């Protein structure tokens, strides 16, 4: 069995996350990047994690819950992606909040979460 890394960048989802109540009033855009270490037993689709399921797990957290901290959201995304497939060994999720970057005159604001089974 080998370990490989699947990278998925630019998963877009709308969610209600932020430190102020106003940030949670209306959905905002978030962008998620994933690095997923998987155990690969064979050259078959069933021997690895389906990247569509990984992206769907990340998107469902952003769209389905509400977090105050970007850091907590990133941890929740990483944890959900770990649970989405038995082949996943480790997940690093980077959650970007594009609108927050404008507020601090920066290109990007993001937080990173890592999870293992």
C-alpha positions in Angstrom: 0.0 0.0 0.0 1.3 3.5 -0.9 0.3 6.9 0.4 -0.5 9.6 -2.2 -1.7 13.2 -1.9 -4.8 14.5 -3.7 -4.9 18.3 -3.9 -8.2 20.1 -4.7 -8.1 23.9 -5.0 -10.8 26.4 -5.3 -13.8 24.7 -3.8 -16.4 27.5 -3.6 -19.2 27.6 -1.1 -21.4 30.1 0.6 -21.7 30.2 4.4 -22.6 32.3 7.4 -19.4 32.6 9.3 -17.7 35.5 11.1 -17.0 37.2 14.4 -19.7 39.8 14.2 -23.5 39.0 13.9 -23.6 41.1 10.7 -21.2 38.7 9.0 -23.6 35.8 9.7 -26.8 37.6 8.5 -26.2 36.8 4.8 -24.2 34.1 3.2 -20.6 35.0 2.1 -18.3 33.3 -0.3 -15.6 31.0 1.1 -13.0 29.1 -0.9 -11.5 25.8 0.3 -8.2 24.2 -0.7 -7.6 20.6 0.4 -4.5 18.4 0.6 -5.6 14.9 1.3 -3.2 12.0 2.0 -4.8 8.7 1.0 -3.8 5.1 1.2 -3.8 3.6 -2.3 -3.9 -0.2 -2.4 -4.4 -0.7 -6.2 -4.9 1.1 -9.5 -8.6 1.1 -9.2 -11.0 4.0 -8.3 -12.3 2.0 -5.3 -8.8 1.9 -3.9 -8.6 5.6 -3.3 -10.8 8.5 -2.1 -13.2 10.0 -4.7 -12.3 13.7 -5.0 -15.9 14.5 -5.7 -16.9 13.2 -2.3 -14.0 15.0 -0.7 -15.1 18.3 -2.2 -18.7 17.7 -1.3 -17.8 17.0 2.4 -15.9 20.3 2.5 -18.7 22.2 0.9 -21.4 20.7 3.2 -19.6 22.1 6.3 -19.2 25.6 4.9 -22.8 25.7 3.8 -24.4 23.8 6.7 -23.0 25.2 9.9 -22.1 28.6 11.3 -18.8 29.4 13.0 -17.5 32.5 14.6 -13.8 31.8 13.9 -12.3 31.0 10.5 -9.9 28.6 12.4 -12.8 26.6 13.8 -14.4 26.4 10.3 -11.1 25.1 8.9 -10.8 22.4 11.6 -14.4 21.3 11.0 -13.8 21.1 7.2 -10.7 19.0 7.7 -12.5 16.7 10.2 -15.5 16.2 7.8 -13.2 15.3 4.9 -11.3 12.8 7.0 -14.6 11.1 7.8 -15.7 11.1 4.2 -13.6 8.1 3.1 -11.9 5.2 4.7 -8.8 5.7 2.5 -8.1 9.2 4.0 -5.0 9.3 6.3 -4.6 13.0 6.8 -6.3 16.2 5.6 -5.1 19.8 5.5 -7.9 22.2 4.8 -7.2 25.9 4.0 -10.3 28.0 4.2 -10.2 31.4 2.5 -12.5 34.3 3.3 -12.1 36.7 0.3 -14.3 39.5 1.7 -12.3 39.7 4.9 -9.2 40.4 2.9 -10.6 43.7 1.7 -11.4 44.8 5.2 -7.7 44.6 6.1 -6.3 45.8 2.7 -4.8 42.4 2.0 -5.1 39.9 -0.9 -6.4 37.0 1.2 -7.3 35.9 4.7 -7.3 32.2 5.4 -7.0 29.6 8.2 -5.6 26.1 8.1 -7.0 23.0 9.9 -5.5 19.5 9.9 -7.2 16.3 10.8 -6.3 12.6 11.0 -8.7 9.6 11.5 
